[in-house]
């Protein structure tokens, strides 16, 4: 291997950061490969410990980062030392299979957070981690609503700029025969592009995507919304609590949840489980809600970070994104 002093990661493009993976399990190697490429890094190789022993001397490219999910024996320690790498991470939980979308996305996100913290690359999770090459969103805003929701959500959208780096995902308890009218109601007097999800697609800034009543959706860490050929379970359709749990697991601190007017407590079922994901949870003020029970359940949970009218919620979101951008630019 060429003997070169490492270049600080802050001075490199992400595509110039070279990563070598050492893992014994084939599925684990596949998951690491997927995540490394998703970060925009260059994967030098993905090998077992025995393969590393046979191939190490043939690597001509300097290695910046090692991901090791194998015994960290003398031979591996010697190899990492010889490579003059900038970062070494050892030991990981088992990655779920790719078809377990929610669990896999959560595992992948934890790895990206660990890389971001260790390598001083906050942008890995704070800005671009879940953007595709063609979309410019940085945050997902999940809205849950039921009875009295259309007017509240419309007022919220009327006071929110579609030029913000956000994509909105709306789950609204609605009659199946009437769901097609909801985009026209919400689009009036603003420039948001509202549509019911009828096929798998990607998130885009300036959109308000409406969850269907008859089929489940699942979000993944690349910004896809996957339409499943099965009905929602339980009494609520779409299931606000189910989507909130999924999006929180996937998008973490890039997610803002807002629960508007509605009947019942859908959305409050999994709040104990999403606190570690650093997602924001806000609610419409029950006193100005047509039907207060749904936002009141969020308030009563003790996890609600902000309560306000639809106009106040729109202003809070605008200010929150501005504050996050200011913090990111100061680093």
MIMI-671497 format. One record per atom (N, C-alpha, C, O): z, y, x. Coordinates in steps of 0.02 Angstrom, whole numbers, plus 50000, padded with zeros to 5 digits. Atoms other than C-alpha are relative to their C-alpha. Layout:
BEGIN
ZYX;...
This chain:
BEGIN
500004994150042;500005000050000;500005006250044;500345006450095;500034993849961;499605017450063;500685003449999;501025003649948;499344996749992;501125026850128;499925007549987;499765011350032;500074993050019;501085043350035;500645002549967;500964998849929;499424997050033;502485055049984;499835001249927;499285003449912;500154999150071;502635055649794;499935007349981;500285011650008;500104993350027;502015071049703;500465000849939;500464996449896;499564999150059;503295078249578;499614999349935;499055001849929;500355001250063;502845072949401;499825006549966;499315006949931;500144993650033;502935091049342;499335003050023;499045007249988;500624997349974;501405094649450;499404995549984;498844997150003;500545004750016;500385080049383;499795000549928;500195002149884;500225001350068;499315077949230;500284993249979;500384988950021;499735006450023;499975063849122;499564994250020;499814988850037;500465005449983;498415053649157;500034998150074;499794992850093;499935001449928;498815054749344;500664996550016;500774994650074;499375003549990;500535046849321;499874992549995;499654990149943;500175007149995;500385028649375;500624995749985;501164997050012;499445004150022;501485015249295;499854992650014;499294990350003;500055007349990;501784997049344;500544996749958;501124998649961;499545003750043;502594985149220;500124993050028;499644989550046;499825006849981;503524969449270;500424997049944;500974999349931;499655003250055;504034958149125;499804992649996;499234990950010;500135007250001;504164939349102;499664997849935;499274993049935;500265002050066;503714938548917;499325003349987;499245009349996;500684997450012;501864940448871;500005005449946;499685010649954;499994995050054;502224949548708;500335006550023;500115011950005;499674994149974;503404961348798;499525004050044;499525010250042;500484996549958;502044965448924;499485003749957;499295009349974;500474996750045;500844969348781;500305006349971;499965011449966;499674994150030;502114981248702;500085005650051;499985011450035;499954994949948;502424990148867;499325003250014;499285009350021;500674997449987;500554991948897;499805005049946;499545010349960;500174995750056;500314999448724;500375006650004;500085011949992;499604994049997;501735011848749;499805004550058;499765010650051;500204996149941;501215017248924;499365003849986;499295009750002;500644996750015;499455020848865;500105005349945;499775010549946;499864995250052;500155029648711;500315006450028;500235011749999;499714994149967;501105041448829;499475004050037;499595009650057;500534996749962;499455045848913;500024998550074;499645001450113;499955001949930;499975037749079;499454995050017;499114992349973;500475005149977;498865026349184;500394993750018;500854993950058;499675006449987;499395008049185;499654996650059;499074994750054;500285003349941;499115000649359;499934992549987;499414989650000;500015007250013;499574982949308;500614998349957;501085002149951;499465002550043;500684972849192;500094992750016;499684988549995;499965006749969;501334957149277;500694997049992;501185000449975;499365003449994;502704944249288;500265001050071;499915003650114;499714999249933;503874943949437;499614995950052;499504998250108;500385004149954;502904929649516;499325003150015;499095002950073;500654996849989;501244938749492;500085006250045;499645007650085;499884994249958;501994954349571;500044997950073;499765001350116;499935002449932;502444944349726;499324998650031;499214999850091;500675001849975;500634938449742;499545006050007;499105006050050;500494994650004;499784955049703;500225006650031;499805011050042;499734993449982;500914968949766;499645003250060;499495009150058;500314997249940;500114971049937;499295002549987;499035006550026;500694998050014;498414973349855;499955006449960;499415009049950;500024993850038;498914988649753;499885005850048;500275007050094;500174994449957;498075003549834;500265006749972;500345011550009;499794993750033;498675016649708;500765000750003;501114996049987;499284998950001;500415024249730;500284999049929;499955000749880;499685001350065;501615019249590;500535005349988;500995006150028;499514994950017;502575033349506;500594997249962;501164999149975;499495002650046;503545023549375;499974992549997;499434989649991;499935007250010;504155005649367;500384998849935;500905001849923;499645002450059;504634997549201;500134992550012;499654988650014;499835006949979;505554981349242;500424996749947;500994998749935;499635004050048;506074968849110;500004992850026;499714988349997;499995006349964;506414954549229;500615000250046;500945005350050;499455000049951;507714949149357;499845005050056;499315004850086;500104995049948;507924963549478;500264997150066;500784999050091;499785003549940;508014952349631;499795003950062;499525009450058;500144996549937;507794956749815;499275001750008;499105007050034;500724998849991;505904955149810;499765005949957;499355009949980;500184994450043;505744967249662;500305006550027;499975011650028;499684994149972;506984979349740;499635002550062;499545008550071;500394998149940;506004979149903;499355003249981;499145008250011;500644997350022;504374982249812;500085007149973;499675011549988;499904993250027;505064997349718;500165005050055;499945010750053;499834995649944;505785004549878;499385001750041;499295007550062;500604998949960;504135002449972;499515004749965;499125008249997;500494996050038;503165011049833;500175007449998;499755011449978;499784993050002;504165027249850;499925003049930;499705008749922;500094997850070;504155028549661;500485005549982;500995006550015;499594994550025;504875043049565;500524997649951;501075000449946;499545002450051;505695032949427;499974992549991;499424989649993;499975007250013;506275015049396;500464998949939;501045001049940;499605001850058;506875008949226;500054992449996;499544988950000;499885007249999;507654991649215;500374997949938;500875000949919;499655003050056;508124981249063;499845003349934;499955009349925;500214997450064;507484983248885;500144994949945;500184988949958;499945004550057;507764976048713;499324996949985;498804999550005;500625003450016;506464963848647;499595004049950;499855006249898;500444996250045;504984972648567;499834995949939;499664990049945;500235003550061;504624967948385;499244998850005;498905002050045;500715001350001;502904960948349;499635005949968;499915009649927;500394994250021;501514973548314;499935000449924;499875005949896;500074999850073;501384968348131;500665002049965;500665003149905;499374997450027;503214973548107;500015007550015;500375009950058;500174993149982;502634991648103;500615004450008;500665008150058;499444995449997;504275000448068;500454998550060;500655003050096;499565001849945;505324990548193;499675001250067;499995003450115;500364999049937;503984991348327;499975007450017;500075009350075;500044992849987;503785010248308;500685002650024;500705007050067;499344997749979;505665012548326;500144997850072;500405001850112;499925002449930;505705001848485;499595004350047;499835006350100;500454996049958;504225011548555;500275007150010;500245009950065;499734993249996;505035028148516;500605000350047;500675005150084;499425000149955;506645023348607;499774999850073;500075003150115;500265000349932;505635018948762;499725006850021;499835009050078;500284993449983;504705035648755;500565005150011;500515009350056;499444995449989;506355044948737;500324998950068;500495003750103;499695001649936;507065035848888;499575002650057;499845005450106;500454997449949;505535040248991;500035007650003;500055010550058;499994992750002;505585058348934;500645002850032;500615007750069;499364997649973;507425060348979;500054998850075;500265003250113;499935001849930;507345051449146;499515003950044;499695005950100;500534996949960;505725059549206;499925007449987;499455010550011;500024992850015;506085077049138;499335002049971;499035006949992;500634998650035;504565076649025;500155000749925;499954996349887;499814999450071;505235083348857;499405000049954;499464997949896;500594999950042;503465085648793;499784993249977;499384992549930;500195006850018;503295066848786;500224998249930;499894994449895;499775001350068;504315066648626;500055006349958;500055005949897;499884993850037;504515085048578;499375003049970;499415006749921;500604996650024;502705089848554;499444995349983;499234994949925;500625003650010;501275077848576;500064992549992;499564989049988;499935007249998;502025060548567;499674996549942;499454990849949;500275003450058;501375056948393;499365003249974;499175002349917;500634997150020;499775066948390;499434995550021;499464992350073;500615003249978;498085058948393;499585005250036;499755011050039;500424995449962;496675066448495;499695005449956;499495010649981;500374995450044;495945075148342;500455004049955;500215008449919;499554996550046;497495081348250;500475004550039;500665003050095;499594995149965;498575096248292;500695000849970;501005006149978;499344999550028;500175092448199;500524998250053;500404994250098;499445001649956;501845092048290;500604997449961;501044994149990;499435002150042;503045088948145;499744997149935;499224999249909;500135002750066;503025078547988;500545002649954;501135002149969;499534997650050;503835086247835;499944995449940;499434995249906;500005004750056;504305073247706;500375003149940;500955005049946;499714997250061;504615079647529;500114994549949;499664990549937;499865004650054;505445069347394;500165003949937;500555008649939;499894996350062;505415075047213;499924995449940;499634990049945;500065003750062;505525069047035;499965005049943;499575009849947;500044995650058;505835077546868;500135007350020;500645008950052;499954992949981;505565096346888;499725001450069;499745007250092;500244999349932;504795093347058;499365004050009;499325008050055;500634996549988;503015099847036;500075007650008;499785010450054;499934992749994;503535117947007;500375001950063;500215006950095;499614998549940;504815117447149;499574998950063;499585003150108;500425001449942;503605109447273;499445005250006;499285007350061;500534994949999;502225121647223;500275006650027;499945009850068;499714993849976;503365136547251;500134999650075;500045004550111;499895001149929;503825129347420;499355000850039;499335004350089;500654999649966;501985127247470;499715007149997;499405009450045;500264993150006;501535144647405;500305004650052;500005009750069;499664995749952;502765151847530;500014997150071;500394999350114;500035003349935;502315140747678;499295000350026;498824998549991;500674999249972;500855144147794;499704993250020;500034989350054;500335006249981;499605129647811;499774999950073;499514994950097;500194999849929;499285135447991;500574997550045;500474996950105;499465002849961;500985128748047;499804993150026;499404989749994;500185006649972;500875113048158;500364994349966;500714990349997;499655005150039;501485101748018;499514996449953;499014999349932;500325003650054;500835088447902;500544998349949;501094996149967;499515001450053;501705086247735;499834993549966;499254992149949;500065006350037;501985069347654;500465000549939;501075001449947;499634999150062;502535070247472;500064993449962;499564990149949;499885005750045;503325056147372;500305002849936;500855005649936;499794997050063;503465061247190;499984994649945;499474991549934;499995004650057;504025050247045;499575003049945;499725008449919;500484997250047;502585052546925;499684994349961;499704988549981;500365005050040;501625043646789;499344998250035;498995002650059;500605002249966;500205033246859;499375003449974;498915005050012;500604996950030;498955040846738;499965007550014;499435010650005;499994992849989;499485058646786;500005002050073;499935007950089;499944998349930;499635057446975;499385003750026;499435007850072;500624996749978;497815063046994;499995007549986;499605011150017;499984992850015;498255080046920;500445003850048;500415010050052;499514996649957;499605083647049;499675004350055;499915009850067;500314995649949;498435089947188;499765006749971;499855011850003;500244993750030;497675102847069;500585004749985;500525010849993;499414995950014;499395108847018;500265003250065;500435009150066;499704997649938;499995110447198;499545004650039;499775009150074;500494996149961;498385117747271;499935007249975;499735011650013;500144993550030;498325132547153;500395005650035;501005005150045;499714994049969;498655149447239;500234999050071;500605003250097;499855000749928;498835142347415;499434996150033;498984993649999;500545003149962;497745134947552;500174993150027;499824990650071;499845006849980;498595118247573;499494995149971;499274995949914;500475005250023;497425103147560;500414994249974;500674990150013;499585005150031;498325091747437;499564994349973;499064995649941;500375005750026;497705074147398;500444993949995;500914993050034;499655006350007;498345057447339;499714995150051;499104994950061;500225004949950;498255043847472;499674994149965;499994990749925;500375005550031;496915031347420;499754995050052;499474989850034;500195004649946;496565023247590;500405001750062;500695007150066;499654998749938;497345021747762;499665005850036;499055006350038;500284994049968;497135038047858;500505002850049;501055000250057;499574996849950;497865049447992;500285006549973;499975010049932;499704993550016;499045064047972;499595005650030;499315004950085;500344994149974;498255081147992;500395006249980;500655006649924;499674993750016;499005098548001;499655003349941;499045002749934;500294996550058;498745108747843;499904995749939;499664998149888;500085004650056;498755093447731;500674998849965;501204998949997;499445002750038;499945088247594;499764993549969;499404993549919;500215006650023;499695069647570;500514997249951;501114997249965;499565002250054;500405062247410;500004992449996;499474989349990;499935007350001;501065044347409;499774997449932;499945000249880;500225002950063;500235033347277;500574996849962;501094995149990;499495003050042;501205026247132;499964992450002;500474989049997;500115007250010;500455008747131;500014995950064;500034989850061;500025003849937;500425004147317;500475003150051;500585009250053;499564997749947;501615005347463;499605003150057;499025001450067;500284997449938;501255015547619;500514999050057;501114998650045;499595000549940;501925013647797;499715004750052;499105004850062;500224995649946;501835026747935;500144996850067;500644993350076;499875002549933;501655022248118;500025005750050;499895011450033;499864994949950;501995031348281;499385003650025;499445008750059;500614996549979;500165035948311;499775005149949;499275008549959;500204995350051;500105046448153;499574997149945;499275000849907;500385003250054;499275033748039;500454999049939;501054997649945;499695002250062;499735031247858;499614994049975;499024994549959;500335006350016;499355013247815;500144998249927;500724997749907;499935001950070;499045008747633;500044992549994;499604988950018;499895007250006;499724991547590;499794997549931;499845001249882;500235002950063;499044980147456;500584996749963;500534990949942;499445002650039;500734977847371;500375005749968;500385011349992;499664994950040;501764987047242;500675001850031;500964998050070;499344997949980;503344996847275;500524995449969;500444993049913;499455004050027;504944986947254;500535004649970;500595010449990;499474996150031;506374992847144;499765004249942;499195003649920;500144996150061;506445005247000;499605006350014;499265008849969;500324993649984;505765020647091;499314998950031;499244995050078;500685000649975;503895022447121;499695007050005;499625010449954;499885003349935;503515028247251;500745000350019;501115004449992;499305000449981;505165023847335;500165005150054;500005004150112;499854994649953;505785039947416;500454997650057;500324999250115;499555002449948;507205031347507;499664995650051;499804996050110;500375004549954;506045018147580;499565003950048;499535002450107;500444996049957;504805031047645;500425004350048;500245004950107;499574996049958;506205042147712;500264995850059;500264998150116;499765004449947;506905027347811;499454998550050;499564998850110;500585001549957;505185022747880;499825006050044;499765005350105;500214994149962;504705040447931;500535002250051;500375004550105;499474998149953;506395043748011;500014995450060;500104997750116;500035004849944;506285027848115;499425001550047;499485000850107;500614999149961;504535032548172;499995006850035;499825007250094;500104993349974;504595051548197;500635003350025;500595008350061;499384997549971;506425054748234;500095007549994;500085010349939;499864992949999;506735072748286;499405004349982;499465010449975;500594996350023;504955077648237;499914999649924;499385001249898;500035000850073;505365074248053;500505004749966;501085005149986;499574996050043;506065086447924;499944997249929;499394997149901;499995002750068;506565078547756;500295005349953;500805008449967;499764995350050;506765089447602;499974996749932;499444994449911;499975003150066;507335082747433;500065005649947;500505009849949;500044995050052;506875093147281;500284997349933;500554991849930;499765001650067;507305092847096;499804993049978;499244990749992;500155006750025;507415075747016;500604996749971;501174998849980;499475003850032;508415063246918;500154993850041;499704990650067;499795005949963;509415049447001;500195001650072;500325007450088;499784999049931;509855046947184;499514996950050;499714995450106;500485002849954;508245040047261;499935004650060;499835010650052;500004996149939;508235045847442;500674999950035;500715001450095;499335000049971;510105043947469;500234993150024;500794992550049;499775006849987;510135025147498;500124998550074;500574994650090;499995002149930;509855024347687;500255005550047;500145005150107;499834994249959;510615040647749;500474998150058;500445001150111;499565002149947;511955031547850;499604997150059;499834997450116;500395003549948;510575022447946;499545004550039;499315002650093;500504995849967;509485037247994;500325005550043;499965009550072;499684994449965;510785048548075;499864999950075;499825005250107;500135000549928;510425042048251;499305002350018;499155003150077;500704998249986;508595047248234;499895007550008;499335009750024;500044992749991;508965066048240;499515003449952;499265008849967;500434996950050;507895069448086;500405005249961;501005004549951;499694994950042;508265085047984;500024997749927;499554994349904;499935001750070;508885082747805;500235006249962;500795008649972;499854994150039;508825097447684;499914998449926;499644993249908;500055001250072;508915099247495;499925006549962;500175011749982;500034994350045;508465111047355;500705001149971;501054996349956;499354998450029;509995119947289;500034997149929;499624999049886;499965002950067;510535109647138;500065005249944;499825004049888;499904995050052;511005125547045;499355003349978;499335006449924;500644997250019;509175131047044;499484994549989;498884995849990;500445005750013;508455113747011;499964998549926;500474998749891;500085001950071;507735108846842;500434993849985;500744993449932;499585006050006;508575091946867;500394999350065;500104997650116;499634999349938;509995093146994;500254993550032;500484993650089;499655005949976;510565075147015;499734997450067;500114995150109;500285002749938;509355070047153;500195004250061;500445001450110;499774996149942;509665084847272;500765000050007;501025000450063;499275000249996;511515084047226;500244993850038;500744994150074;499815006149964;511585066147292;499935001050075;500324998350114;500094998649929;510925072447459;500565004650025;500845003450078;499464995549982;512185086647463;500664996250006;501044997250053;499365003750002;513615074747418;500064995050057;500614992750073;499995004949946;513125063047561;500365002650061;500624998850102;499694997149941;513825075247688;499535000850059;499725003550110;500494999749946;512245074047794;499515005749993;499095006850038;500494994850014;511295088647719;500115006050046;500665008850049;499934994649952;510945102047850;499835006849973;500005011850005;500174993550029;510275115747737;499874999249925;499574994349904;500085000050072;510295119747551;499725006849980;499975012050001;500284993650020;509195132947470;499484999449946;499304993849926;500544999950049;507895137947343;499354997950034;499334997650096;500645001749968;506075132547371;499765005550048;499505003950102;500214994649955;505715149747446;500435000150063;500175000950118;499555000149942;507245148747559;499864994050045;499914994550106;500165005949960;506765131247614;499365001150040;499324998950098;500624998549964;505015137147660;500145004650059;499875003750114;499834995449946;505745151347763;500414996550054;500304997750114;499605003949952;507015139647845;499554995750043;499644995350104;500465004349963;505615127747895;499595004150050;499515002150107;500394995649956;504565141947967;500425002250060;500185002150116;499554997749946;506045148448067;500174994250047;500204995050108;499815005949961;506525130848125;499464998250050;499594996950108;500565001749957;504805127248195;499905005350054;499755003750112;500044994649951;504755144348279;500544999450054;500415000550113;499455000749952;506445141148361;499874994150047;499994994650107;500155005849958;505905123948423;499455001750051;499484999750109;500554998049955;504305131448497;500265004550056;500055003950113;499724995449950;505305144948586;500404996150052;500364997550112;499615004149954;506475132048662;499544996050046;499664995550106;500475004049960;505015121148719;499655004350052;499545002050108;500364995749953;504115135848800;500445002650056;500195004750108;499554997549950;505665140848896;500164994850054;500454996450106;499865005449951;505765123948986;499454999650051;499474995450096;
